[in-house]
């Protein structure tokens, strides 16, 4: 439970689209009582479909201290660090928040060729907000042994910016062929306001040539912008290890006895 950040800005601070343009406002900064600060683009804050709230209750009770009492910013669809806890002040600004969580290396992506920051303008590198499409296999677990000739594979998929999941594909032959999973809970979210996971499930046959041996199950998701996860991590590797969203792989063992 909480109040809309957009409405707080509009009705308590008089900040609307006209004021943003007139004052050249670009960011909304959340200040935590622990001296942590982070910001989001003003477009996200004022988007009537952005669903940013200042939360003060959880499950009908006052927000517990460990979750950010008295107020926590909840900014769906973006990297978690923007969801500042223990908020005691909110400001609009021409500049983004200061500090390592916004202007340092903590949440910024760099080329795979960057191995040191000695010649990198870190502060002026764009900070992460929305996150890329991703998926993971939750069942079976890594190195599990299966005894049947087919396997039920379950997992989740999600994409940043509210982009819904339109498809999840599962493969047992290193991506040569794919089985389209059945989307479960979360599939009925608005395709451009999908803030929660979409669960999925697929039934796949153990490859004939891998019976009695080990084999690998892969999954990849496609979101409502029709962006699909990349196959390998190497081309998107970065020194901070962020936004690595390549196909998830789980190795299994097949017992043919």
N, C-alpha and C positions, 0 to 999 in steps of 0.2 A: 504494500500500500504506500501511496505517496502522492505528490502533486506534480503536475506537468511542468517541466522546466520552461517550456515555451510560454505557458500561462503566467508563471512567476515573472519571467522577463517582461512580458507584455503588460501585465496589470500591476505589478509591484515596482518595476523599474522603468516602465514606459519605453521599452525597447521592442520595436517592430521592424519590419522590412525597411521602411523609410528612414528610421534612425540609423540602421546598419549602414545604409548607403551614404547618408549624410556625414556620419562620423567615421566612415571607413573602418567599421568594426569587422574583425575577421575571426575572433576566437572567443570562447567562453571558458573561463578558468575556474576550476574548483580548488579551494584551499582546505586542506585537512588540518585538524588541530595538532597533528604530529609533524607539522611543517612540510608535509608532502603536498605537492601541487601538480595538477595535470590539466590539460585543456582539450577541447574538441572544437571543430570548425563551427562557426556560428550558423552555417547552413543546416548542420545536423541538429543544433539546439533549437532552432526555430521551425524546423520541418514539422508540419502538423501530423505527418505519418512517421516521424522519427521515434516517437514513444520514449523520449528521455524523461526520466522522473527523478525527483528528489524524494527518496524513500525514507519513511520514518516508522513503518511497521513491517513486521514479517510474520506471516501466518496469524494475523489478527492481534499480535502482541507488539509492544514497543520493540524497536529494533535492538537486538542484543549487542552489547559492547563489541564483541568479537566480529560482528558484521557491520559495525560502523555507527552505532548510536552517537549522537542523536539523529544524524541525517547522513545518508549515503547516496552518492550519485549513481544512478543505474542507466548506463548508456548501451542499449542492446545493439549487437551487430559489430562492435568494435573490440579492439584488444583490451583485455581485462584491466590493465593498469589505469585506464581512463575512468574506471568506476571507483572514484575516490571515496574512502571511508572517513568518518568523523568530520564531515564538512561543517565549517562554521562561516564560510564566506564564498560567494559566487560573484565573479566580475566578468564584464565584457571588456575586450581588449583589442588593440590593433596588432598585438604580438601574442604568440603562444606562450604557455607557461614556461617558467625558468626551472632550472634544475636538471639532474641527470636523467630523470624519467621521461623528459620531453625533449631536451636539447642535447643530451649526451648520447652515448652509443647504445644505451639499453634497449631501445625499441626503434631501431633504424636498420634498413636493409642496405647491403653494399654488394658490389660486384664480386663474383667468385675469385677474381684476380686480386682483390684487396686482402693483403696479409698483414698489414700494419696501418695504423691511422696517422702516421707521421706526415703524410701529404694529402690528407682527406679533410675537407671542410665539414666536420661532423655537425656543427651547430646549424648549418644551413641546409643539411640533408633533410628531406621531408620525413616527418615523424609518422609512424604507423598509426592507422586508424582502423579501417575495414581490414578484415583478414581473408585469405583466399579459401576457396572450396577445399574441403577435406573430408576424409572418411576413415573409419577404422573397423577392424574385425574384433568383436568382443568374445565370440564363441565360434569354434573351439579355441582354446588357448594355445600359445606357442608350444610345440613339441608334444601336443596331446596325441594319444593313440586312438585311432578309429578302427572299428571292426567291420562295419557295414560297407557296402560298395557305393553308397552315396553318403554325403555329408550335409547336414543342415548348418549353414553359415549365417551368423547374425552379427549385426553391428549398427553403427550410427553414421550419419553424414550431416554436415553443416557447412554453411558458407557465410561470410561476413556481409555487412551492409543490408541484411534482411533478405538476401537472395535465397529463394527456396530451392530445395533439391528436386530436380525433375527426373533423375535416374541414377541408379547405382548398378554397376556391372561387376560381376565376379568371374574370375578365371582360375583354372587349375592347370593351364598349360603355358604359363608365362606370357599370357596375353594374345596367344594365337586365336583363341575363340573365347567368347564371353557369354555368360548367363545373366539376364537382366533380373535383378532382385525385385521382390515385392516390397513396396514401401508400406510401412506400418504407421505407428503413432507419430504424429507430426506431419504427415503427408497432406493434411487438409489446411495447413497454414496458408495465409495469403502469399503468393509467389514472390512478392516484393516486400513483405513484412514478416518473414519467417525468422523469428529470433531464437527458436528452440531447435534442438536436435530433431532429425527425422530418423526414426529407427527403420531397419530393413532386414529382410530375411531371404535367403536363397537356398535351394536344394541343388547340389552339384554332384556329379558322378566322379568317383575316383578314376583317374586315367588308367586304362587297361595295362599300360606298360609300367605303371607305378604301383600296382597292387603288390602288397607284401614289402613295399619300400617306403621311403619318405617322399613327400611331394609338397608343393607350395600353393597356398590359396592366396589370390590377390583380389583387392577391391579398388574401385575408383568411382568417384561421384562426379556428376555434372549438375551445375546449378542453373538458375533461371536466366542467367546471361549466356548460357550454353558454354561456359568455361568448364573444362575438364582437368582433373589432376594430371600433372606431368608423370611420365613413366619413372624417371630416375631422379635421385637427389643431386647427382653431380652437377648438372647445369644450373641448379638454383642454390648450390651450397653458398653460404656466406659466413664470415668470420664470427658472427654472433649466433649462428645456428637458428635463425628465425624464419618463420613461414615456410618451413620445409614440409610441403604437402604432397610429396610423391606417393605413388600407389602404396598402400599398406600391404605387407607381406607376412604371412604366418605359415611356418613350416609345420607339417603334420606327419605322423607315422601311420602307415596302414598295416594292420595285422591280418594276414590272409589265412591264418590257421583255422 
